[in-house]
């Protein structure tokens, strides 16, 4: 016992003073705080959703302006592949000469159907106060039959972690 006591007495008073003080809060609880912050950030990241798109070229075959809704019937320049359900968010880019981008407008799919070798989509959007289609660049456009458009259809939404796990499983 005397031998143990002498070990502690050999240290200077400054060292004994430091050893007798309780450790700082972050030293005691730091690992727990780090784990909680990582878990919280993973939870927040998983709330972000990734949208999956189909990009297609199409031609307008008819257009109607009904009350405050604009309805375009679009013929896809391809054989039937997908039947798109109504309500899918769709962005239409109107293509000018040499496929230059004239502007885009967002709307939803009203219905889609397959006939012969083509897929047809009925698409609707809100009109502005003057009952005209106004693009994202504030340009007013009069859609005409035969006008070429590019469709960007949101087909699904996935959580980031779910998407990463699916990609890892595929490999």
Residue pairs with C-beta under 8 A, 6 or more apart in sequence:
8 16
11 19
26 33
42 161
45 160
45 161
46 159
46 160
46 161
46 162
47 159
48 159
48 160
49 157
49 158
49 159
49 160
50 157
50 158
50 159
50 160
50 163
51 154
51 156
51 157
52 154
52 155
52 156
52 157
52 158
53 152
53 153
53 154
53 155
54 82
54 151
54 152
54 153
54 155
55 150
55 151
55 152
55 153
56 76
56 77
56 78
56 150
56 151
56 153
57 76
57 77
57 148
57 149
57 150
57 151
58 74
58 75
58 76
58 77
58 121
58 148
58 149
58 150
58 151
59 74
59 75
59 77
59 146
59 147
59 148
59 149
60 72
60 73
60 74
60 75
60 143
60 144
60 145
60 146
60 147
60 149
61 73
61 74
61 75
61 120
61 145
61 146
62 72
62 73
62 145
63 70
63 71
63 72
63 73
63 143
63 144
63 145
64 70
64 71
65 71
65 127
65 131
68 126
68 127
68 131
69 124
69 125
69 126
69 127
70 107
70 124
70 125
70 126
70 127
70 133
71 110
71 122
71 123
71 124
72 92
72 122
72 123
72 124
72 143
73 120
73 121
73 122
73 123
74 92
74 120
74 121
74 122
74 123
74 149
74 151
75 118
75 119
75 120
76 118
76 119
76 120
76 121
76 151
77 118
78 118
78 119
79 117
79 118
79 119
80 114
80 117
80 118
80 119
81 119
82 119
82 155
83 112
83 113
83 114
84 109
84 112
84 121
84 153
84 155
85 109
85 112
86 108
86 109
86 110
86 111
86 112
87 108
87 109
88 108
88 109
88 153
88 154
88 155
89 106
89 107
89 108
89 153
89 154
90 106
90 107
90 108
90 109
90 121
90 123
90 151
90 152
90 153
90 154
91 104
91 105
91 106
91 151
91 152
92 104
92 105
92 106
92 107
92 123
92 149
92 150
92 151
92 152
93 101
93 102
93 103
93 104
93 149
93 150
93 151
93 152
94 101
94 102
94 103
94 104
94 105
94 135
94 141
94 143
94 147
94 149
95 101
95 102
95 147
95 148
95 149
95 150
96 102
99 148
102 135
102 139
102 141
103 135
103 136
103 137
103 139
103 141
104 135
104 136
105 125
105 133
105 134
105 135
105 136
106 125
107 123
107 124
107 125
107 126
108 123
108 124
108 125
109 121
109 122
109 123
109 153
110 122
110 123
110 124
111 121
111 122
112 119
112 120
112 121
112 122
113 119
113 120
114 120
121 151
125 133
127 133
127 134
128 134
128 140
130 140
132 140
132 141
132 142
133 140
133 141
133 142
133 143
134 140
134 141
135 141
158 166
